[in-house]
Amino acid sequence: MQAVILAGGLGTRLRPLTEQIPKVMLPVNGQPFLLYLLRLLKDNGVNDVVLCIGYLGEQVQDFFGGGETLGMSIRYSEERGDLLGTGGALKQAHNLLDERFFVINGDTYLPVDYGDVENTFVQLNRQALMVVYDNHEDTGVRNNIALDGDSMVTGYDKESTCPGLKYVEAGVLALRREALNLLEAGQPVSLEQGLYPALIKHGELVAYVTPQRFYDIGLPQQQGILEAFLKGRLA
């Protein structure tokens, strides 16, 4: 299945590190974070990738090109001018997308079996499937997802103020292209505000609960945890 990586954000929480380099290109153990993410996808049989780029996106294009050195196909959807947010950027990439695809946060590393996620998505036959984690190993991100007994997502609250939030979004979504019809073209909007509420309302957002924690580079201390994890994998 194809993967779309959201890689256009400003990385404001990591300033001044991201004043001259996009967040996805920040070095992790001496190599760009995005390189680890792409290798993870390739190891899981995902070779077709669309990168949604924006802020300093030319650095991403210059480094990865068309993906030939990785044995992958990489195409780009570039935001110009004002950034569109995660939902707007995904909508803009519509013409590059397959009928089904993964949507992956460009600052998240989740080492799960992506083939199993895809198979579950197909079997459950919903417009969207969100990978979630129960935070039993604290990720530094507060719980923001509520589920019912059938693993349907019944609530999403990024501020973690609502009751029943026992899971956290793990940075990976499986999506049908038709779900993008819920978003208006050319309008800045996040997935959290523009897409998730509509999918929940229509009963089209199901969860894949993983026991595997995710890692991210959103804060310097979280980056150190990821570096230690990756060193352990290579040891």
C-alpha positions as CSV (number, residue, x, y, z in Angstrom):
1,M,0.0,0.0,0.0
2,Q,1.1,3.5,-0.7
3,A,2.3,5.9,2.1
4,V,1.9,9.6,2.4
5,I,4.2,11.3,4.8
6,L,3.2,14.7,6.2
7,A,6.6,16.6,6.1
8,G,5.7,20.2,5.6
9,G,5.4,21.6,9.2
10,L,7.3,24.5,10.7
11,G,8.7,22.6,13.7
12,T,8.2,25.6,15.9
13,R,8.6,23.6,19.2
14,L,12.2,22.7,18.1
15,R,13.4,26.2,17.3
16,P,16.2,27.3,16.9
17,L,17.0,23.8,15.5
18,T,14.4,24.1,12.7
19,E,15.3,27.7,11.6
20,Q,17.6,26.4,8.9
21,I,16.4,22.8,8.4
22,P,13.0,21.2,8.2
23,K,12.0,19.0,11.1
24,V,12.0,15.7,9.1
25,M,15.7,16.4,8.2
26,L,16.9,16.8,11.8
27,P,19.8,14.5,12.4
28,V,19.2,11.3,14.5
29,N,22.4,9.4,15.2
30,G,24.0,11.4,12.4
31,Q,21.3,10.8,9.7
32,P,18.1,12.6,8.7
33,F,15.1,11.3,10.7
34,L,13.2,10.9,7.4
35,L,15.7,8.4,6.2
36,Y,14.9,6.0,9.1
37,L,11.2,6.4,8.5
38,L,11.6,5.6,4.8
39,R,13.7,2.6,5.5
40,L,11.1,1.4,8.0
41,L,8.5,1.6,5.3
42,K,10.6,-0.2,2.7
43,D,11.3,-3.0,5.2
44,N,7.5,-3.4,5.5
45,G,7.1,-3.6,1.7
46,V,6.0,0.0,1.2
47,N,7.9,1.3,-1.8
48,D,5.6,4.0,-3.1
49,V,5.7,7.2,-1.1
50,V,4.3,10.7,-1.5
51,L,6.0,13.4,0.6
52,C,3.8,16.4,1.4
53,I,6.4,19.2,1.8
54,G,6.3,22.9,2.6
55,Y,8.7,24.7,4.9
56,L,12.2,24.3,3.5
57,G,11.0,21.4,1.4
58,E,13.7,21.9,-1.2
59,Q,16.1,20.3,1.3
60,V,14.0,17.2,1.4
61,Q,13.8,17.0,-2.4
62,D,17.5,17.6,-2.9
63,F,18.5,14.8,-0.5
64,F,16.0,12.1,-1.5
65,G,15.2,12.9,-5.1
66,G,12.9,10.3,-6.6
67,G,14.0,7.7,-4.1
68,E,16.2,5.7,-6.5
69,T,19.0,5.2,-4.0
70,L,16.6,3.7,-1.5
71,G,14.9,1.5,-4.1
72,M,11.7,3.4,-3.7
73,S,9.5,5.7,-5.7
74,I,9.2,9.1,-4.1
75,R,6.9,11.9,-5.4
76,Y,6.3,15.3,-3.9
77,S,3.3,17.5,-3.2
78,E,4.6,20.9,-2.3
79,E,2.7,23.7,-0.4
80,R,3.6,27.1,-1.7
81,G,2.8,30.3,0.2
82,D,0.8,29.9,3.3
83,L,0.8,26.3,4.8
84,L,-2.4,24.3,4.5
85,G,-2.2,22.2,7.6
86,T,-2.2,18.4,7.6
87,G,-5.6,18.1,6.2
88,G,-5.2,20.8,3.5
89,A,-1.8,19.3,2.5
90,L,-3.3,15.8,2.1
91,K,-6.2,17.2,0.1
92,Q,-3.8,19.0,-2.2
93,A,-2.0,15.7,-2.9
94,H,-5.2,14.0,-4.0
95,N,-4.2,13.4,-7.6
96,L,-1.1,11.5,-6.5
97,L,-2.9,9.1,-4.2
98,D,-4.0,5.5,-4.7
99,E,-7.4,4.2,-3.6
100,R,-6.0,3.2,-0.2
101,F,-2.9,4.6,1.5
102,F,-1.1,5.2,4.8
103,V,-0.9,8.7,6.2
104,I,2.2,9.0,8.5
105,N,3.2,11.9,10.6
106,G,6.6,13.1,9.5
107,D,7.9,13.3,13.1
108,T,6.7,9.9,14.2
109,Y,8.5,6.5,14.1
110,L,6.2,3.5,14.7
111,P,7.8,0.0,14.2
112,V,4.7,-2.1,13.6
113,D,3.7,-4.7,11.0
114,Y,2.3,-2.4,8.3
115,G,1.1,-5.3,6.3
116,D,-1.1,-6.4,9.2
117,V,-2.4,-2.9,9.6
118,E,-3.3,-2.9,5.9
119,N,-5.0,-6.3,6.1
120,T,-7.1,-5.2,9.1
121,F,-8.1,-2.0,7.3
122,V,-9.3,-4.0,4.3
123,Q,-11.2,-6.5,6.4
124,L,-13.0,-3.9,8.5
125,N,-14.0,-2.0,5.4
126,R,-14.2,1.5,6.8
127,Q,-13.0,4.8,5.3
128,A,-10.2,5.2,7.9
129,L,-8.3,3.2,10.4
130,M,-6.2,4.9,13.1
131,V,-3.3,3.1,14.9
132,V,-3.6,3.8,18.6
133,Y,-1.5,3.0,21.7
134,D,-2.5,2.7,25.3
135,N,0.5,4.7,26.6
136,H,1.5,2.0,29.1
137,E,5.0,3.1,28.3
138,D,4.7,6.9,28.6
139,T,5.3,8.5,25.3
140,G,5.2,12.1,26.6
141,V,2.0,12.6,24.6
142,R,-1.3,12.7,26.5
143,N,-4.1,10.2,25.7
144,N,-6.4,11.7,23.1
145,I,-8.5,8.8,21.8
146,A,-11.7,7.2,23.1
147,L,-12.9,3.8,21.8
148,D,-16.1,1.7,22.2
149,G,-16.2,-2.0,22.6
150,D,-16.0,-2.6,18.9
151,S,-12.8,-0.6,18.6
152,M,-14.6,2.3,16.9
153,V,-13.1,5.7,17.6
154,T,-15.8,7.6,19.5
155,G,-13.8,10.6,20.5
156,Y,-10.7,12.6,19.6
157,D,-9.5,15.4,21.9
158,K,-6.0,16.7,21.4
159,E,-6.3,18.7,24.6
160,S,-7.1,15.6,26.6
161,T,-9.9,17.2,28.5
162,C,-12.8,14.8,27.7
163,P,-13.5,11.6,29.7
164,G,-12.8,8.2,28.4
165,L,-9.5,9.0,26.6
166,K,-7.6,5.7,27.2
167,Y,-5.5,5.7,24.0
168,V,-3.1,8.0,22.1
169,E,-2.9,8.4,18.4
170,A,0.3,6.7,17.2
171,G,1.0,8.7,14.1
172,V,-0.2,6.3,11.5
173,L,-3.6,6.3,9.7
174,A,-4.9,4.1,6.9
175,L,-7.3,6.0,4.6
176,R,-9.5,5.6,1.6
177,R,-9.1,8.3,-1.0
178,E,-12.9,8.9,-0.9
179,A,-12.6,10.2,2.6
180,L,-10.8,13.3,1.3
181,N,-14.2,14.4,-0.1
182,L,-14.9,15.5,3.4
183,L,-12.3,18.2,3.1
184,E,-12.5,21.4,1.0
185,A,-9.8,22.0,-1.5
186,G,-7.4,24.9,-0.9
187,Q,-8.5,25.5,2.6
188,P,-6.0,25.4,5.6
189,V,-7.3,22.7,8.0
190,S,-5.8,20.0,10.2
191,L,-6.8,16.4,10.1
192,E,-7.8,16.7,13.8
193,Q,-10.3,19.5,13.1
194,G,-11.4,18.8,9.5
195,L,-11.4,15.0,9.0
196,Y,-11.5,13.1,12.2
197,P,-14.8,14.6,13.6
198,A,-16.6,13.9,10.3
199,L,-15.3,10.3,10.2
200,I,-16.3,9.7,13.8
201,K,-19.8,11.2,13.2
202,H,-20.4,8.8,10.3
203,G,-18.9,5.7,12.1
204,E,-16.1,5.4,9.6
205,L,-13.0,5.7,11.9
206,V,-11.9,2.4,13.4
207,A,-8.9,1.7,15.6
208,Y,-6.0,-0.7,15.3
209,V,-4.6,-1.1,18.9
210,T,-0.9,-1.8,19.0
211,P,1.2,-2.8,22.1
212,Q,4.1,-1.1,20.4
213,R,4.9,2.4,21.5
214,F,5.7,5.1,19.0
215,Y,8.7,7.4,19.0
216,D,8.9,11.0,17.8
217,I,11.2,13.9,17.5
218,G,8.8,16.7,18.6
219,L,10.9,17.6,21.6
220,P,14.7,17.3,22.2
221,Q,14.2,14.8,25.0
222,Q,12.0,12.6,22.9
223,Q,14.6,12.6,20.2
224,G,17.1,11.2,22.6
225,I,14.7,8.3,23.4
226,L,14.4,7.5,19.7
227,E,18.2,7.6,19.2
228,A,18.7,5.1,22.0
229,F,16.0,2.8,20.6
230,L,17.5,2.9,17.1
231,K,21.0,2.2,18.5
232,G,19.5,-0.8,20.3
233,R,18.0,-2.2,17.1
234,L,21.3,-2.0,15.3
235,A,23.3,-3.5,18.2
